[in-house]
Amino acid sequence: MTVLSVFIVTYNSAPLLRSCLDSLRAQTLTGNFEVIVVDNASRDESVAIIEAEYPEVHLIVSPVNLGFGNANNLALTIAKGRYLVLLNPDATLTADTLERSLIHMEETSDAGMGGGLLQGTKTEWQPSARLFPSLLNDGLTLSGLANRYPDSRFFGRFDRSWADPLKAVAVDWVPGAFVILRRSLVAQISLFDPRFFLYYEEVDLCRRIHQAGFKVYYWPDLVITHVGGASSETVDELVFASSGKQLTLWRMQSQILYYRKWHGLIYSWLAKVLEQIWHSLRAWRNTNRAPDKAAESRHIVQLWRQAWQETHGGLISPHQPW
């Protein structure tokens, strides 16, 4: 019987795909897992690489970009494993990661999902265990206070940057670069909400896991090297957030959908207004001394209006692909 099904969603991921798949070939958990790759209409050599060099992979080639969540939902339809592992194509695993993750899930009966320690290519720490989004957490991140005081339990609350990264703990949610899920729970609550094309889909899933009476765990002995944002960099026609690699409009649309679903109309509207006010003030301050920054902020204010209109205030998902 297949113990684990590993899902990888690719979108123009050819430069990093070999490293990811090679790390799966090197796993100590041999012969007990399958790898399912869903290609989201890549324009590069991703499909050719898999077909020529990785015959063991179950490959699904989508003619359109399904987004992260819906591509994983498609992989689920053919998966045979008792546990599901979601893995980004720009991530690599240490050799015992799958074996250790399986042990954790088998020994932790209330674990619905588990994640590991994410690190960059130079072993730098990446946020690996987080609190759920909120107006307070948004404000601390937007203002820069979270980055300025990462060791503070209050200011560093969202990314838990104050916490010991080597201590296992139950958390609100873990990033989807690597997670392991209990298949029986997914059968109960479903995998990803199809309305989320990109971003916030794993936060929503973790909400539903908690709602079902299970916990989400951070296990630091699961070590994942994660480049981050590799697929997003291939989409160059949209505006990127200056603080990261998120596509700004897509992030806003998903943020509105998430807040409307879990907190209601007023809360989602306040999340929009909070960032609009911040960037309006930033634009005013930078009008003369930093015109480029002022223009960026004014554009973000406009994008929030667009995101609100296109989601009808979080009621609907715009026609996909976004």
DAKA-V573052 format. One record per run of one state. SS is the DSSP state (h for helix, s for strand, l for the rest). FROM is the first residue (numbers start at 1). LEN is the number of residues. Records with the same first field share a line. If there is no record, write none. Layout:
SS->FROM-LEN / FROM-LEN
This chain:
l->1-3 / 11-3 / 26-7 / 41-5 / 54-4 / 63-4 / 77-6 / 89-2 / 94-3 / 108-3 / 120-5 / 126-4 / 131-4 / 144-1 / 149-20 / 172-1 / 174-4 / 190-11 / 212-3 / 227-5 / 235-5 / 241-6 / 264-1 / 287-4 / 311-12
s->4-7 / 33-8 / 58-5 / 83-6 / 91-3 / 111-9 / 125-1 / 130-1 / 169-3 / 173-1 / 178-5 / 215-12 / 240-1 / 247-1
h->14-12 / 46-8 / 67-10 / 97-11 / 135-9 / 145-4 / 183-7 / 201-11 / 232-3 / 248-16 / 265-22 / 291-20
